[in-house]
Amino acid sequence: MDYREVGRNVLQQVGGKENVVSLTHCATRLRFELKDKKKANTKALEKTPGVISVVDSGGQYQVVIGNEVQTAFKEIQKEVGTSVKKGPSSDNQESIISRLISVISTTFTPMIPAITGAGMVKAILAVLTLTGVLSDSSQTYIILNTIADAAFYFMPVLLAYGAAIKFDVSPILAITVAGILLHPNISQLFSTGDAVSFLGIPVLAADYAGSVLPIIFTVWIMSYVEPFADRISPSFIKFFTKPMLVFLIMGPLALVVIGPFGTLLNDLVAMGAEWINGKAAWLIPFLMGGLQPFLVVTGTAWAMTPIATMQLSSTGSEMINGPGMLASNIAQSGATFAVAAKTKNKELKQLAVSTGITALMGITEPSLYGVTLKLKKPLVASMIGGAIAGLYAGLSGLVRYAFVSPGLAALPAFIGENPMNIVHAIITCVIAFVATFIIAYLIGFDDTSDESEQTATTAAIIVENPVKGTVYPISEVNDAVFSKGLLGKGTAIHPEENSIYSPVEGEVITILESKHAIGLRSKEGIELLIHVGIDTVNLKGEPFEVFVKAGDQVSAGQLLINADFAAIRNAGYDDTVIVVVTNSENYAGISEASGNLKEHEPLIQIS
């Protein structure tokens, strides 16, 4: 599948680049902040090939793509640009909690690759020292440890970038202000032990390396200062007066007021986490192990990230996210493999095996959205198994020493000062997988093969030919996505006339902005994609005239599109019309006609 085209289609369905306030991505999903969420066509997005699911939560409009999310992100970024789009966003209609989660996710998402990479370096270093390959007093160790620590030491700088995106300020200015907090001269002033003041105002000693809240608060305040500096600066000297004013105002504010206040909150949060850990060490891993799938689906999984990050940077380990997430991720894999072992549906079995392996490595969205959430009972099993394993992780005192997505590939992140910690991590994985597999297998699920058998007993459903022409096998289409059946079974037509009619009675689900493709759902539930031409998205709708819109009810034989096929051919594009049953896995038998057909004649028979 061409995930660049997936990115282009997603951008169209969220309302185009004019509707995008900001865009980030994590391991599996695109995270939009939109000016008007009503302009996003969620139903159409959920039917878009390459999109696993859509989640509107936590102040963000999230489109789950899977492992190829970076390809789609880069394609969208070409259109949207790297700068933040101006204008009000739909966040104004969100609750305070949703806005807070939006701030956390947008701020933390850009830095995740850095701290994940640094975490893996730490994990490798732990293995090297544990096996005696490397001494912790060697210069090589010191250099590698510095490489691993850099992302955490300069965390305010990394967070400044994400916060700048969220609060709509200059990323370069925000990063420079973060640099002020970390400058060696400030550290030297505090290290003398003498009182430090600025214009007679006391400056409280604080170590901002690895801190989280001070820079977020600072950039938030800067979002009010920067427009003020822009407004009062004369246009002909604004180039240097605006940043000068930002630094002269924000530098002292950050050091004298905002930084100490943020540091105090940092310490209070850390103390709260330690208090909970001291009173009920089992509680947080137990809850995270059981509720993580719910947090992922609702987009609130980021809520605990700042606390875990602060704990990790201050103490070198954390128990807020890592142990519970390890239990949950492995449990998700166990539930998915149970589905693979029990289902009689070959396509579901293949999907469950591939996504189960991905979940085992620590990325659960493909498994969650593709298998367990759809089948429901395996999801319940994964939450029960995750809670059981999370309880063990909490009681055993399991901690994570590096910020990585917990899974088998990231087990070295659990190697640290306590030699038994990695043993407890392995036991947690075993409990999570085995317990969940057994529970999911015993409680079962509604196998899709049963649905196919029921469908097979009903009368055949006819999909009419939408355009007069010569019908030929879809396997001969000059596009690998269609010819390999990646979108479903179907057929292709060399058109002889320009009018394209509805092949079924039903509803228009989606029409691409480029007008070259339309999605339909028949009254029987058959989902069809009519794709006019190959790569005709590049024509930007010019040869097409559309007579319906998304949400319209249509009858079989109703005119949908007029396509100027001569113009398409003259532009150098293949004019083939492709008809695909995108949910063909739900049906026992699909047969296609061949030869010359008039419009409205039977094209596809489904049983």
Buried (B, 14 or more C-beta within 10 A) or exposed (E): BBBBBBBBBBBBBBBEBEBBBBBBBBBBBBBBBBBBBEBBBBBBBBBBBBBBBBBBBBBBBBBBBBEBBBBBBEBBBBEBEEEBBEEEBBBEEBEEEBBBBBBBBBBBBBBBBBBBBBBBBBBBBBBBBBEEEBEEEEEEBEEBBEBBBEBBBBBBBBBBBBBBBBBBBBBEBBBBBBBBBBBEEBBEBBEEEEEBEEEEEEBBBBEBBBBBBBBBBBBBBBBEBBEEBBEEBEEEEBEEBBBEBBBEBBBBBBBBBBBBBBBBBBBEBBEEBBEBBEEEBBBBBBBBBBBBBEBBBBBBBBBBBBBBBBBBBBBBBBBBBBBBBBBBBBBBBBBBBBBBBBBEBEBBBEBBBBBBBBBBBBBBBBBBBBBBBBBEBBBBBBBBBBBBBBBBBBEBBBBBBBBBBBBBBBBBBBBBEBEEBBEBBEBBBBBBBBBBBBBBBEEBBEBBBEBBEEBEEEEEBBBBBBBBBEBBEBEEBEBEBBBEEEBBBBBBBBBBEBBBBBBBBBBBBBBBBBBBBBBBBBEEEBBBBBBBBBBBBEBEBEBBEBEBEBEBEBEBBBBBBBBBBEBBEEBEBBBBBBBBBBBBBBBBEBEBBEEEBEBBEBBBBBB
